[in-house]
């Protein structure tokens, strides 16, 4: 597994303004990250994502699956997603992420990018079900597998930020990040290996 010679260093905030994205660096060693990656690749209930964009239905190449404390329904891009009850190894990782970040999560949206041709365009995770009573959103994102470029661009200013996400690396998007910033996973024809992204979230069912 290529860490490109140097492991990523932790950073309190990679954004220049109007939000917080904390990079915790690698929270799993190479062997742990590879073991989780291979297991989740084979055992999570992956399905092609379904979205409605500009009134049209699309089924994406990228696969997803959602897990949670209950059989929640989560709505985004015009579609409803039904949560599975936690997989034991996913739950173990959730507890580890909660210890590191000091925050609790009750759901996880997992994404599978099978190669560099699969990506996700500019968007914000600003659904009402993810916004706390304090009008903040917190999402912890753990990467496994191939290194991919994660990009941010401000909605109202000419500000951008990019970082490479390595296997075992954890970042946390906090505060007003979703209100002011969009993010995306860039395509790359050079990447032929898969990547799994685990996004731990707190879901507020009462807001549905």
Secondary structure, DSSP 8 states (H G I E B T S, - for coil): ---TTS----BS---SSSSEEEEEEESS-HHHHHHHHHHHHHHS--EEEEEEETTEEEEEEEEEEEEESS--EEEETTEEEE-EE--HHHHHHHHHHHHHHS---SEEEEEEE-STT--EEEE----GGG--TTS---EEEEEEES-EEEEEEESSSS-EEEEEE-TTEEEEEETTHHHHEEEEE---TT--S-EEEEEEE---GGG-
